[in-house]
Amino acid sequence: MALSARVMLHEDLCKGCGLCVRFCPRKIIFLDGRINAMGYHPATVVEQEKCTGCCICAWMCPDVVIEVERDEVA
């Protein structure tokens, strides 16, 4: 069985610290060029299909704005 994962960021609450960007082993998280509701450049995920579901991004986030959903695929 393979594992499918999806990173969900609450972008309007993100302070753009960049810890998730720095520690993502797949390098699929970047700081967006746009400004969120709090006035920061939020983290965003590109190439979601490359996510392995390791959860390092969620562990590193000091504001707990990242959730990782993992599903087993037959």
CHARMM internal coordinates of N, CA and C (Angstrom, degrees):
IC EDIT
DIST 1 N 1 CA 1.4533
DIST 1 CA 1 C 1.5280
ANGL 1 N 1 CA 1 C 110.33
DIST 1 C 2 N 1.2911
ANGL 1 CA 1 C 2 N 115.19
DIHE 1 N 1 CA 1 C 2 N 137.52
DIST 2 N 2 CA 1.4680
ANGL 1 C 2 N 2 CA 121.64
DIHE 1 CA 1 C 2 N 2 CA 177.73
DIST 2 CA 2 C 1.5249
ANGL 2 N 2 CA 2 C 109.36
DIHE 1 C 2 N 2 CA 2 C -94.70
DIST 2 C 3 N 1.3019
ANGL 2 CA 2 C 3 N 115.54
DIHE 2 N 2 CA 2 C 3 N 163.59
DIST 3 N 3 CA 1.4564
ANGL 2 C 3 N 3 CA 121.23
DIHE 2 CA 2 C 3 N 3 CA 179.57
DIST 3 CA 3 C 1.5143
ANGL 3 N 3 CA 3 C 109.26
DIHE 2 C 3 N 3 CA 3 C -113.51
DIST 3 C 4 N 1.3205
ANGL 3 CA 3 C 4 N 115.92
DIHE 3 N 3 CA 3 C 4 N 130.57
DIST 4 N 4 CA 1.4612
ANGL 3 C 4 N 4 CA 121.63
DIHE 3 CA 3 C 4 N 4 CA 176.05
DIST 4 CA 4 C 1.5196
ANGL 4 N 4 CA 4 C 106.92
DIHE 3 C 4 N 4 CA 4 C -110.35
DIST 4 C 5 N 1.3221
ANGL 4 CA 4 C 5 N 117.11
DIHE 4 N 4 CA 4 C 5 N 135.07
DIST 5 N 5 CA 1.4661
ANGL 4 C 5 N 5 CA 120.12
DIHE 4 CA 4 C 5 N 5 CA -176.98
DIST 5 CA 5 C 1.5190
ANGL 5 N 5 CA 5 C 110.58
DIHE 4 C 5 N 5 CA 5 C -133.48
DIST 5 C 6 N 1.3303
ANGL 5 CA 5 C 6 N 114.67
DIHE 5 N 5 CA 5 C 6 N 151.53
DIST 6 N 6 CA 1.4575
ANGL 5 C 6 N 6 CA 120.93
DIHE 5 CA 5 C 6 N 6 CA 177.93
DIST 6 CA 6 C 1.5234
ANGL 6 N 6 CA 6 C 108.64
DIHE 5 C 6 N 6 CA 6 C -140.07
DIST 6 C 7 N 1.3518
ANGL 6 CA 6 C 7 N 115.35
DIHE 6 N 6 CA 6 C 7 N 128.94
DIST 7 N 7 CA 1.4572
ANGL 6 C 7 N 7 CA 122.04
DIHE 6 CA 6 C 7 N 7 CA 177.21
DIST 7 CA 7 C 1.5217
ANGL 7 N 7 CA 7 C 108.02
DIHE 6 C 7 N 7 CA 7 C -93.00
DIST 7 C 8 N 1.3260
ANGL 7 CA 7 C 8 N 116.12
DIHE 7 N 7 CA 7 C 8 N 128.38
DIST 8 N 8 CA 1.4592
ANGL 7 C 8 N 8 CA 121.08
DIHE 7 CA 7 C 8 N 8 CA 177.73
DIST 8 CA 8 C 1.5204
ANGL 8 N 8 CA 8 C 108.23
DIHE 7 C 8 N 8 CA 8 C -118.39
DIST 8 C 9 N 1.3252
ANGL 8 CA 8 C 9 N 115.57
DIHE 8 N 8 CA 8 C 9 N 121.41
DIST 9 N 9 CA 1.4559
ANGL 8 C 9 N 9 CA 121.37
DIHE 8 CA 8 C 9 N 9 CA -179.58
DIST 9 CA 9 C 1.5191
ANGL 9 N 9 CA 9 C 109.47
DIHE 8 C 9 N 9 CA 9 C -109.92
DIST 9 C 10 N 1.3098
ANGL 9 CA 9 C 10 N 116.54
DIHE 9 N 9 CA 9 C 10 N 133.61
DIST 10 N 10 CA 1.4602
ANGL 9 C 10 N 10 CA 121.43
DIHE 9 CA 9 C 10 N 10 CA 173.08
DIST 10 CA 10 C 1.5293
ANGL 10 N 10 CA 10 C 105.02
DIHE 9 C 10 N 10 CA 10 C -86.15
DIST 10 C 11 N 1.3396
ANGL 10 CA 10 C 11 N 114.93
DIHE 10 N 10 CA 10 C 11 N 81.11
DIST 11 N 11 CA 1.4565
ANGL 10 C 11 N 11 CA 121.56
DIHE 10 CA 10 C 11 N 11 CA -169.86
DIST 11 CA 11 C 1.5208
ANGL 11 N 11 CA 11 C 114.03
DIHE 10 C 11 N 11 CA 11 C -59.47
DIST 11 C 12 N 1.3253
ANGL 11 CA 11 C 12 N 118.26
DIHE 11 N 11 CA 11 C 12 N -31.69
DIST 12 N 12 CA 1.4653
ANGL 11 C 12 N 12 CA 119.42
DIHE 11 CA 11 C 12 N 12 CA -179.36
DIST 12 CA 12 C 1.5195
ANGL 12 N 12 CA 12 C 112.69
DIHE 11 C 12 N 12 CA 12 C -71.37
DIST 12 C 13 N 1.3298
ANGL 12 CA 12 C 13 N 117.54
DIHE 12 N 12 CA 12 C 13 N -14.03
DIST 13 N 13 CA 1.4652
ANGL 12 C 13 N 13 CA 121.32
DIHE 12 CA 12 C 13 N 13 CA 178.79
DIST 13 CA 13 C 1.5255
ANGL 13 N 13 CA 13 C 112.36
DIHE 12 C 13 N 13 CA 13 C -103.44
DIST 13 C 14 N 1.3254
ANGL 13 CA 13 C 14 N 116.83
DIHE 13 N 13 CA 13 C 14 N -6.94
DIST 14 N 14 CA 1.4632
ANGL 13 C 14 N 14 CA 122.43
DIHE 13 CA 13 C 14 N 14 CA -176.63
DIST 14 CA 14 C 1.5351
ANGL 14 N 14 CA 14 C 110.84
DIHE 13 C 14 N 14 CA 14 C -72.70
DIST 14 C 15 N 1.3407
ANGL 14 CA 14 C 15 N 116.60
DIHE 14 N 14 CA 14 C 15 N 132.49
DIST 15 N 15 CA 1.4646
ANGL 14 C 15 N 15 CA 122.18
DIHE 14 CA 14 C 15 N 15 CA 178.33
DIST 15 CA 15 C 1.5260
ANGL 15 N 15 CA 15 C 112.67
DIHE 14 C 15 N 15 CA 15 C -95.07
DIST 15 C 16 N 1.3327
ANGL 15 CA 15 C 16 N 116.76
DIHE 15 N 15 CA 15 C 16 N 2.88
DIST 16 N 16 CA 1.4590
ANGL 15 C 16 N 16 CA 120.16
DIHE 15 CA 15 C 16 N 16 CA 175.60
DIST 16 CA 16 C 1.5130
ANGL 16 N 16 CA 16 C 114.71
DIHE 15 C 16 N 16 CA 16 C 66.42
DIST 16 C 17 N 1.3193
ANGL 16 CA 16 C 17 N 118.54
DIHE 16 N 16 CA 16 C 17 N 34.01
DIST 17 N 17 CA 1.4694
ANGL 16 C 17 N 17 CA 120.80
DIHE 16 CA 16 C 17 N 17 CA -178.23
DIST 17 CA 17 C 1.5250
ANGL 17 N 17 CA 17 C 111.79
DIHE 16 C 17 N 17 CA 17 C -69.12
DIST 17 C 18 N 1.3335
ANGL 17 CA 17 C 18 N 117.14
DIHE 17 N 17 CA 17 C 18 N -26.65
DIST 18 N 18 CA 1.4544
ANGL 17 C 18 N 18 CA 121.32
DIHE 17 CA 17 C 18 N 18 CA 176.88
DIST 18 CA 18 C 1.5134
ANGL 18 N 18 CA 18 C 116.07
DIHE 17 C 18 N 18 CA 18 C 86.41
DIST 18 C 19 N 1.3266
ANGL 18 CA 18 C 19 N 118.77
DIHE 18 N 18 CA 18 C 19 N 2.94
DIST 19 N 19 CA 1.4664
ANGL 18 C 19 N 19 CA 119.82
DIHE 18 CA 18 C 19 N 19 CA -179.83
DIST 19 CA 19 C 1.5238
ANGL 19 N 19 CA 19 C 111.72
DIHE 18 C 19 N 19 CA 19 C -63.12
DIST 19 C 20 N 1.3183
ANGL 19 CA 19 C 20 N 117.03
DIHE 19 N 19 CA 19 C 20 N -39.37
DIST 20 N 20 CA 1.4622
ANGL 19 C 20 N 20 CA 119.95
DIHE 19 CA 19 C 20 N 20 CA 178.53
DIST 20 CA 20 C 1.5210
ANGL 20 N 20 CA 20 C 110.50
DIHE 19 C 20 N 20 CA 20 C -64.99
DIST 20 C 21 N 1.3096
ANGL 20 CA 20 C 21 N 116.82
DIHE 20 N 20 CA 20 C 21 N -38.00
DIST 21 N 21 CA 1.4683
ANGL 20 C 21 N 21 CA 122.35
DIHE 20 CA 20 C 21 N 21 CA 178.04
DIST 21 CA 21 C 1.5250
ANGL 21 N 21 CA 21 C 109.77
DIHE 20 C 21 N 21 CA 21 C -62.61
DIST 21 C 22 N 1.3033
ANGL 21 CA 21 C 22 N 115.16
DIHE 21 N 21 CA 21 C 22 N -47.33
DIST 22 N 22 CA 1.4688
ANGL 21 C 22 N 22 CA 121.15
DIHE 21 CA 21 C 22 N 22 CA -176.36
DIST 22 CA 22 C 1.5262
ANGL 22 N 22 CA 22 C 112.89
DIHE 21 C 22 N 22 CA 22 C -64.80
DIST 22 C 23 N 1.3316
ANGL 22 CA 22 C 23 N 117.20
DIHE 22 N 22 CA 22 C 23 N -37.73
DIST 23 N 23 CA 1.4626
ANGL 22 C 23 N 23 CA 119.96
DIHE 22 CA 22 C 23 N 23 CA -172.59
DIST 23 CA 23 C 1.5249
ANGL 23 N 23 CA 23 C 115.24
DIHE 22 C 23 N 23 CA 23 C -99.54
DIST 23 C 24 N 1.3297
ANGL 23 CA 23 C 24 N 119.38
DIHE 23 N 23 CA 23 C 24 N -4.71
DIST 24 N 24 CA 1.4638
ANGL 23 C 24 N 24 CA 120.63
DIHE 23 CA 23 C 24 N 24 CA 178.18
DIST 24 CA 24 C 1.5305
ANGL 24 N 24 CA 24 C 109.54
DIHE 23 C 24 N 24 CA 24 C -66.23
DIST 24 C 25 N 1.3355
ANGL 24 CA 24 C 25 N 117.59
DIHE 24 N 24 CA 24 C 25 N 116.56
DIST 25 N 25 CA 1.4618
ANGL 24 C 25 N 25 CA 119.32
DIHE 24 CA 24 C 25 N 25 CA -177.29
DIST 25 CA 25 C 1.5330
ANGL 25 N 25 CA 25 C 113.27
DIHE 24 C 25 N 25 CA 25 C -68.34
DIST 25 C 26 N 1.3213
ANGL 25 CA 25 C 26 N 117.82
DIHE 25 N 25 CA 25 C 26 N -22.60
DIST 26 N 26 CA 1.4705
ANGL 25 C 26 N 26 CA 121.88
DIHE 25 CA 25 C 26 N 26 CA -179.90
DIST 26 CA 26 C 1.5283
ANGL 26 N 26 CA 26 C 112.27
DIHE 25 C 26 N 26 CA 26 C -93.16
DIST 26 C 27 N 1.3382
ANGL 26 CA 26 C 27 N 117.14
DIHE 26 N 26 CA 26 C 27 N -6.75
DIST 27 N 27 CA 1.4738
ANGL 26 C 27 N 27 CA 122.81
DIHE 26 CA 26 C 27 N 27 CA 178.78
DIST 27 CA 27 C 1.5355
ANGL 27 N 27 CA 27 C 112.15
DIHE 26 C 27 N 27 CA 27 C 55.64
DIST 27 C 28 N 1.3424
ANGL 27 CA 27 C 28 N 115.35
DIHE 27 N 27 CA 27 C 28 N 46.89
DIST 28 N 28 CA 1.4700
ANGL 27 C 28 N 28 CA 119.93
DIHE 27 CA 27 C 28 N 28 CA -179.73
DIST 28 CA 28 C 1.5320
ANGL 28 N 28 CA 28 C 112.24
DIHE 27 C 28 N 28 CA 28 C -108.68
DIST 28 C 29 N 1.3257
ANGL 28 CA 28 C 29 N 117.68
DIHE 28 N 28 CA 28 C 29 N 3.96
DIST 29 N 29 CA 1.4675
ANGL 28 C 29 N 29 CA 121.55
DIHE 28 CA 28 C 29 N 29 CA 179.10
DIST 29 CA 29 C 1.5238
ANGL 29 N 29 CA 29 C 108.25
DIHE 28 C 29 N 29 CA 29 C -113.11
DIST 29 C 30 N 1.3225
ANGL 29 CA 29 C 30 N 115.02
DIHE 29 N 29 CA 29 C 30 N 133.83
DIST 30 N 30 CA 1.4635
ANGL 29 C 30 N 30 CA 121.93
DIHE 29 CA 29 C 30 N 30 CA -179.91
DIST 30 CA 30 C 1.5158
ANGL 30 N 30 CA 30 C 109.50
DIHE 29 C 30 N 30 CA 30 C -136.77
DIST 30 C 31 N 1.3209
ANGL 30 CA 30 C 31 N 117.06
DIHE 30 N 30 CA 30 C 31 N 159.54
DIST 31 N 31 CA 1.4523
ANGL 30 C 31 N 31 CA 120.53
DIHE 30 CA 30 C 31 N 31 CA 171.64
DIST 31 CA 31 C 1.5238
ANGL 31 N 31 CA 31 C 107.85
DIHE 30 C 31 N 31 CA 31 C -83.07
DIST 31 C 32 N 1.3144
ANGL 31 CA 31 C 32 N 115.72
DIHE 31 N 31 CA 31 C 32 N 128.58
DIST 32 N 32 CA 1.4574
ANGL 31 C 32 N 32 CA 122.90
DIHE 31 CA 31 C 32 N 32 CA -176.70
DIST 32 CA 32 C 1.5269
ANGL 32 N 32 CA 32 C 110.20
DIHE 31 C 32 N 32 CA 32 C -73.72
DIST 32 C 33 N 1.2911
ANGL 32 CA 32 C 33 N 117.18
DIHE 32 N 32 CA 32 C 33 N 153.43
DIST 33 N 33 CA 1.4581
ANGL 32 C 33 N 33 CA 121.70
DIHE 32 CA 32 C 33 N 33 CA 178.76
DIST 33 CA 33 C 1.5204
ANGL 33 N 33 CA 33 C 112.87
DIHE 32 C 33 N 33 CA 33 C -78.65
DIST 33 C 34 N 1.3230
ANGL 33 CA 33 C 34 N 116.36
DIHE 33 N 33 CA 33 C 34 N -17.85
DIST 34 N 34 CA 1.4709
ANGL 33 C 34 N 34 CA 119.41
DIHE 33 CA 33 C 34 N 34 CA -179.91
DIST 34 CA 34 C 1.5282
ANGL 34 N 34 CA 34 C 110.81
DIHE 33 C 34 N 34 CA 34 C -83.47
DIST 34 C 35 N 1.3102
ANGL 34 CA 34 C 35 N 115.79
DIHE 34 N 34 CA 34 C 35 N 167.06
DIST 35 N 35 CA 1.4672
ANGL 34 C 35 N 35 CA 122.65
DIHE 34 CA 34 C 35 N 35 CA -179.97
DIST 35 CA 35 C 1.5319
ANGL 35 N 35 CA 35 C 108.70
DIHE 34 C 35 N 35 CA 35 C -105.23
DIST 35 C 36 N 1.3360
ANGL 35 CA 35 C 36 N 117.01
DIHE 35 N 35 CA 35 C 36 N 135.72
DIST 36 N 36 CA 1.4641
ANGL 35 C 36 N 36 CA 120.12
DIHE 35 CA 35 C 36 N 36 CA 178.45
DIST 36 CA 36 C 1.5319
ANGL 36 N 36 CA 36 C 111.40
DIHE 35 C 36 N 36 CA 36 C -88.32
DIST 36 C 37 N 1.3103
ANGL 36 CA 36 C 37 N 116.27
DIHE 36 N 36 CA 36 C 37 N -175.24
DIST 37 N 37 CA 1.4676
ANGL 36 C 37 N 37 CA 122.16
DIHE 36 CA 36 C 37 N 37 CA -176.88
DIST 37 CA 37 C 1.5253
ANGL 37 N 37 CA 37 C 112.95
DIHE 36 C 37 N 37 CA 37 C -62.26
DIST 37 C 38 N 1.3360
ANGL 37 CA 37 C 38 N 117.05
DIHE 37 N 37 CA 37 C 38 N -24.04
DIST 38 N 38 CA 1.4639
ANGL 37 C 38 N 38 CA 120.96
DIHE 37 CA 37 C 38 N 38 CA -179.76
DIST 38 CA 38 C 1.5295
ANGL 38 N 38 CA 38 C 112.30
DIHE 37 C 38 N 38 CA 38 C -91.62
DIST 38 C 39 N 1.3398
ANGL 38 CA 38 C 39 N 117.19
DIHE 38 N 38 CA 38 C 39 N -3.11
DIST 39 N 39 CA 1.4543
ANGL 38 C 39 N 39 CA 121.02
DIHE 38 CA 38 C 39 N 39 CA 179.01
DIST 39 CA 39 C 1.5207
ANGL 39 N 39 CA 39 C 114.96
DIHE 38 C 39 N 39 CA 39 C 90.18
DIST 39 C 40 N 1.3346
ANGL 39 CA 39 C 40 N 117.15
DIHE 39 N 39 CA 39 C 40 N 17.64
DIST 40 N 40 CA 1.4634
ANGL 39 C 40 N 40 CA 122.13
DIHE 39 CA 39 C 40 N 40 CA -179.47
DIST 40 CA 40 C 1.5212
ANGL 40 N 40 CA 40 C 111.09
DIHE 39 C 40 N 40 CA 40 C -114.41
DIST 40 C 41 N 1.3248
ANGL 40 CA 40 C 41 N 115.61
DIHE 40 N 40 CA 40 C 41 N 161.37
DIST 41 N 41 CA 1.4655
ANGL 40 C 41 N 41 CA 121.36
DIHE 40 CA 40 C 41 N 41 CA 171.49
DIST 41 CA 41 C 1.5289
ANGL 41 N 41 CA 41 C 106.08
DIHE 40 C 41 N 41 CA 41 C -84.71
DIST 41 C 42 N 1.3308
ANGL 41 CA 41 C 42 N 118.98
DIHE 41 N 41 CA 41 C 42 N 108.53
DIST 42 N 42 CA 1.4628
ANGL 41 C 42 N 42 CA 120.60
DIHE 41 CA 41 C 42 N 42 CA -176.03
DIST 42 CA 42 C 1.5301
ANGL 42 N 42 CA 42 C 112.79
DIHE 41 C 42 N 42 CA 42 C -78.39
DIST 42 C 43 N 1.2989
ANGL 42 CA 42 C 43 N 114.81
DIHE 42 N 42 CA 42 C 43 N 158.26
DIST 43 N 43 CA 1.4596
ANGL 42 C 43 N 43 CA 120.66
DIHE 42 CA 42 C 43 N 43 CA 173.25
DIST 43 CA 43 C 1.5216
ANGL 43 N 43 CA 43 C 108.15
DIHE 42 C 43 N 43 CA 43 C -72.30
DIST 43 C 44 N 1.3067
ANGL 43 CA 43 C 44 N 115.55
DIHE 43 N 43 CA 43 C 44 N 148.61
DIST 44 N 44 CA 1.4558
ANGL 43 C 44 N 44 CA 121.55
DIHE 43 CA 43 C 44 N 44 CA 177.14
DIST 44 CA 44 C 1.5195
ANGL 44 N 44 CA 44 C 108.66
DIHE 43 C 44 N 44 CA 44 C -143.62
DIST 44 C 45 N 1.3210
ANGL 44 CA 44 C 45 N 116.67
DIHE 44 N 44 CA 44 C 45 N 154.36
DIST 45 N 45 CA 1.4579
ANGL 44 C 45 N 45 CA 121.77
DIHE 44 CA 44 C 45 N 45 CA -177.35
DIST 45 CA 45 C 1.5296
ANGL 45 N 45 CA 45 C 109.42
DIHE 44 C 45 N 45 CA 45 C -105.19
DIST 45 C 46 N 1.3190
ANGL 45 CA 45 C 46 N 116.08
DIHE 45 N 45 CA 45 C 46 N 132.05
DIST 46 N 46 CA 1.4566
ANGL 45 C 46 N 46 CA 121.96
DIHE 45 CA 45 C 46 N 46 CA 172.77
DIST 46 CA 46 C 1.5296
ANGL 46 N 46 CA 46 C 107.13
DIHE 45 C 46 N 46 CA 46 C -117.04
DIST 46 C 47 N 1.2807
ANGL 46 CA 46 C 47 N 117.47
DIHE 46 N 46 CA 46 C 47 N 152.53
DIST 47 N 47 CA 1.4636
ANGL 46 C 47 N 47 CA 122.48
DIHE 46 CA 46 C 47 N 47 CA -179.51
DIST 47 CA 47 C 1.5312
ANGL 47 N 47 CA 47 C 111.38
DIHE 46 C 47 N 47 CA 47 C 53.58
DIST 47 C 48 N 1.3215
ANGL 47 CA 47 C 48 N 114.57
DIHE 47 N 47 CA 47 C 48 N 53.20
DIST 48 N 48 CA 1.4662
ANGL 47 C 48 N 48 CA 122.40
DIHE 47 CA 47 C 48 N 48 CA -179.04
DIST 48 CA 48 C 1.5328
ANGL 48 N 48 CA 48 C 112.17
DIHE 47 C 48 N 48 CA 48 C -49.35
DIST 48 C 49 N 1.3161
ANGL 48 CA 48 C 49 N 116.59
DIHE 48 N 48 CA 48 C 49 N -33.93
DIST 49 N 49 CA 1.4667
ANGL 48 C 49 N 49 CA 121.12
DIHE 48 CA 48 C 49 N 49 CA -177.11
DIST 49 CA 49 C 1.5298
ANGL 49 N 49 CA 49 C 112.75
DIHE 48 C 49 N 49 CA 49 C -64.89
DIST 49 C 50 N 1.3185
ANGL 49 CA 49 C 50 N 118.18
DIHE 49 N 49 CA 49 C 50 N -15.84
DIST 50 N 50 CA 1.4669
ANGL 49 C 50 N 50 CA 121.74
DIHE 49 CA 49 C 50 N 50 CA 178.43
DIST 50 CA 50 C 1.5246
ANGL 50 N 50 CA 50 C 113.11
DIHE 49 C 50 N 50 CA 50 C -85.62
DIST 50 C 51 N 1.3234
ANGL 50 CA 50 C 51 N 117.26
DIHE 50 N 50 CA 50 C 51 N -6.96
DIST 51 N 51 CA 1.4664
ANGL 50 C 51 N 51 CA 121.19
DIHE 50 CA 50 C 51 N 51 CA -179.55
DIST 51 CA 51 C 1.5260
ANGL 51 N 51 CA 51 C 110.18
DIHE 50 C 51 N 51 CA 51 C -66.38
DIST 51 C 52 N 1.3217
ANGL 51 CA 51 C 52 N 116.24
DIHE 51 N 51 CA 51 C 52 N 132.58
DIST 52 N 52 CA 1.4655
ANGL 51 C 52 N 52 CA 121.67
DIHE 51 CA 51 C 52 N 52 CA 179.17
DIST 52 CA 52 C 1.5303
ANGL 52 N 52 CA 52 C 112.07
DIHE 51 C 52 N 52 CA 52 C -97.79
DIST 52 C 53 N 1.3165
ANGL 52 CA 52 C 53 N 117.23
DIHE 52 N 52 CA 52 C 53 N -5.70
DIST 53 N 53 CA 1.4630
ANGL 52 C 53 N 53 CA 120.20
DIHE 52 CA 52 C 53 N 53 CA 179.80
DIST 53 CA 53 C 1.5122
ANGL 53 N 53 CA 53 C 113.26
DIHE 52 C 53 N 53 CA 53 C 77.87
DIST 53 C 54 N 1.3149
ANGL 53 CA 53 C 54 N 118.66
DIHE 53 N 53 CA 53 C 54 N 25.82
DIST 54 N 54 CA 1.4712
ANGL 53 C 54 N 54 CA 121.68
DIHE 53 CA 53 C 54 N 54 CA -177.12
DIST 54 CA 54 C 1.5310
ANGL 54 N 54 CA 54 C 112.64
DIHE 53 C 54 N 54 CA 54 C -69.99
DIST 54 C 55 N 1.3307
ANGL 54 CA 54 C 55 N 117.87
DIHE 54 N 54 CA 54 C 55 N -23.43
DIST 55 N 55 CA 1.4728
ANGL 54 C 55 N 55 CA 124.68
DIHE 54 CA 54 C 55 N 55 CA 177.51
DIST 55 CA 55 C 1.5279
ANGL 55 N 55 CA 55 C 114.45
DIHE 54 C 55 N 55 CA 55 C 73.39
DIST 55 C 56 N 1.3079
ANGL 55 CA 55 C 56 N 119.11
DIHE 55 N 55 CA 55 C 56 N 7.43
DIST 56 N 56 CA 1.4552
ANGL 55 C 56 N 56 CA 120.80
DIHE 55 CA 55 C 56 N 56 CA -179.91
DIST 56 CA 56 C 1.5279
ANGL 56 N 56 CA 56 C 110.58
DIHE 55 C 56 N 56 CA 56 C -59.56
DIST 56 C 57 N 1.3257
ANGL 56 CA 56 C 57 N 116.93
DIHE 56 N 56 CA 56 C 57 N -39.68
DIST 57 N 57 CA 1.4657
ANGL 56 C 57 N 57 CA 120.22
DIHE 56 CA 56 C 57 N 57 CA 179.33
DIST 57 CA 57 C 1.5295
ANGL 57 N 57 CA 57 C 110.94
DIHE 56 C 57 N 57 CA 57 C -58.95
DIST 57 C 58 N 1.3173
ANGL 57 CA 57 C 58 N 116.71
DIHE 57 N 57 CA 57 C 58 N -44.31
DIST 58 N 58 CA 1.4664
ANGL 57 C 58 N 58 CA 121.07
DIHE 57 CA 57 C 58 N 58 CA -179.62
DIST 58 CA 58 C 1.5255
ANGL 58 N 58 CA 58 C 111.02
DIHE 57 C 58 N 58 CA 58 C -66.62
DIST 58 C 59 N 1.3205
ANGL 58 CA 58 C 59 N 117.21
DIHE 58 N 58 CA 58 C 59 N -39.34
DIST 59 N 59 CA 1.4720
ANGL 58 C 59 N 59 CA 120.77
DIHE 58 CA 58 C 59 N 59 CA 179.24
DIST 59 CA 59 C 1.5246
ANGL 59 N 59 CA 59 C 111.26
DIHE 58 C 59 N 59 CA 59 C -65.08
DIST 59 C 60 N 1.3261
ANGL 59 CA 59 C 60 N 116.60
DIHE 59 N 59 CA 59 C 60 N -36.02
DIST 60 N 60 CA 1.4659
ANGL 59 C 60 N 60 CA 120.74
DIHE 59 CA 59 C 60 N 60 CA -176.43
DIST 60 CA 60 C 1.5241
ANGL 60 N 60 CA 60 C 113.52
DIHE 59 C 60 N 60 CA 60 C -80.12
DIST 60 C 61 N 1.3182
ANGL 60 CA 60 C 61 N 118.29
DIHE 60 N 60 CA 60 C 61 N -19.98
DIST 61 N 61 CA 1.4628
ANGL 60 C 61 N 61 CA 121.67
DIHE 60 CA 60 C 61 N 61 CA -175.06
DIST 61 CA 61 C 1.5327
ANGL 61 N 61 CA 61 C 111.17
DIHE 60 C 61 N 61 CA 61 C -70.60
DIST 61 C 62 N 1.3408
ANGL 61 CA 61 C 62 N 117.53
DIHE 61 N 61 CA 61 C 62 N 114.25
DIST 62 N 62 CA 1.4624
ANGL 61 C 62 N 62 CA 120.05
DIHE 61 CA 61 C 62 N 62 CA -178.04
DIST 62 CA 62 C 1.5317
ANGL 62 N 62 CA 62 C 112.96
DIHE 61 C 62 N 62 CA 62 C -72.00
DIST 62 C 63 N 1.3295
ANGL 62 CA 62 C 63 N 116.96
DIHE 62 N 62 CA 62 C 63 N -17.18
DIST 63 N 63 CA 1.4611
ANGL 62 C 63 N 63 CA 120.50
DIHE 62 CA 62 C 63 N 63 CA -177.98
DIST 63 CA 63 C 1.5201
ANGL 63 N 63 CA 63 C 113.15
DIHE 62 C 63 N 63 CA 63 C -104.92
DIST 63 C 64 N 1.3174
ANGL 63 CA 63 C 64 N 117.58
DIHE 63 N 63 CA 63 C 64 N 4.88
DIST 64 N 64 CA 1.4651
ANGL 63 C 64 N 64 CA 124.51
DIHE 63 CA 63 C 64 N 64 CA 176.76
DIST 64 CA 64 C 1.5408
ANGL 64 N 64 CA 64 C 111.05
DIHE 63 C 64 N 64 CA 64 C 51.35
DIST 64 C 65 N 1.3225
ANGL 64 CA 64 C 65 N 116.21
DIHE 64 N 64 CA 64 C 65 N 51.26
DIST 65 N 65 CA 1.4630
ANGL 64 C 65 N 65 CA 120.18
DIHE 64 CA 64 C 65 N 65 CA 179.18
DIST 65 CA 65 C 1.5268
ANGL 65 N 65 CA 65 C 112.08
DIHE 64 C 65 N 65 CA 65 C -106.25
DIST 65 C 66 N 1.3358
ANGL 65 CA 65 C 66 N 116.83
DIHE 65 N 65 CA 65 C 66 N 7.73
DIST 66 N 66 CA 1.4640
ANGL 65 C 66 N 66 CA 121.20
DIHE 65 CA 65 C 66 N 66 CA -178.38
DIST 66 CA 66 C 1.5235
ANGL 66 N 66 CA 66 C 109.66
DIHE 65 C 66 N 66 CA 66 C -117.69
DIST 66 C 67 N 1.3254
ANGL 66 CA 66 C 67 N 114.95
DIHE 66 N 66 CA 66 C 67 N 132.63
DIST 67 N 67 CA 1.4590
ANGL 66 C 67 N 67 CA 122.08
DIHE 66 CA 66 C 67 N 67 CA 173.67
DIST 67 CA 67 C 1.5136
ANGL 67 N 67 CA 67 C 107.63
DIHE 66 C 67 N 67 CA 67 C -124.20
DIST 67 C 68 N 1.3276
ANGL 67 CA 67 C 68 N 116.62
DIHE 67 N 67 CA 67 C 68 N 142.35
DIST 68 N 68 CA 1.4562
ANGL 67 C 68 N 68 CA 121.08
DIHE 67 CA 67 C 68 N 68 CA 176.90
DIST 68 CA 68 C 1.5239
ANGL 68 N 68 CA 68 C 107.10
DIHE 67 C 68 N 68 CA 68 C -119.21
DIST 68 C 69 N 1.3163
ANGL 68 CA 68 C 69 N 114.79
DIHE 68 N 68 CA 68 C 69 N 124.67
DIST 69 N 69 CA 1.4545
ANGL 68 C 69 N 69 CA 121.92
DIHE 68 CA 68 C 69 N 69 CA 178.95
DIST 69 CA 69 C 1.5250
ANGL 69 N 69 CA 69 C 107.55
DIHE 68 C 69 N 69 CA 69 C -103.90
DIST 69 C 70 N 1.3100
ANGL 69 CA 69 C 70 N 116.95
DIHE 69 N 69 CA 69 C 70 N 128.36
DIST 70 N 70 CA 1.4769
ANGL 69 C 70 N 70 CA 120.59
DIHE 69 CA 69 C 70 N 70 CA 179.38
DIST 70 CA 70 C 1.5194
ANGL 70 N 70 CA 70 C 109.66
DIHE 69 C 70 N 70 CA 70 C -122.43
DIST 70 C 71 N 1.3231
ANGL 70 CA 70 C 71 N 115.22
DIHE 70 N 70 CA 70 C 71 N 135.97
DIST 71 N 71 CA 1.4632
ANGL 70 C 71 N 71 CA 122.17
DIHE 70 CA 70 C 71 N 71 CA 178.10
DIST 71 CA 71 C 1.5277
ANGL 71 N 71 CA 71 C 108.51
DIHE 70 C 71 N 71 CA 71 C -131.50
DIST 71 C 72 N 1.3101
ANGL 71 CA 71 C 72 N 115.99
DIHE 71 N 71 CA 71 C 72 N 143.31
DIST 72 N 72 CA 1.4538
ANGL 71 C 72 N 72 CA 119.94
DIHE 71 CA 71 C 72 N 72 CA 173.84
DIST 72 CA 72 C 1.5169
ANGL 72 N 72 CA 72 C 107.81
DIHE 71 C 72 N 72 CA 72 C -85.88
DIST 72 C 73 N 1.3249
ANGL 72 CA 72 C 73 N 115.70
DIHE 72 N 72 CA 72 C 73 N 135.24
DIST 73 N 73 CA 1.4519
ANGL 72 C 73 N 73 CA 121.90
DIHE 72 CA 72 C 73 N 73 CA 179.17
DIST 73 CA 73 C 1.5168
ANGL 73 N 73 CA 73 C 108.31
DIHE 72 C 73 N 73 CA 73 C -115.72
DIST 73 C 74 N 1.3244
ANGL 73 CA 73 C 74 N 115.33
DIHE 73 N 73 CA 73 C 74 N 129.73
DIST 74 N 74 CA 1.4802
ANGL 73 C 74 N 74 CA 119.79
DIHE 73 CA 73 C 74 N 74 CA -179.27
DIST 74 CA 74 C 1.5022
ANGL 74 N 74 CA 74 C 111.91
DIHE 73 C 74 N 74 CA 74 C -73.96
END
COOR INIT
IC SEED 1 N 1 CA 1 C
IC BUILD
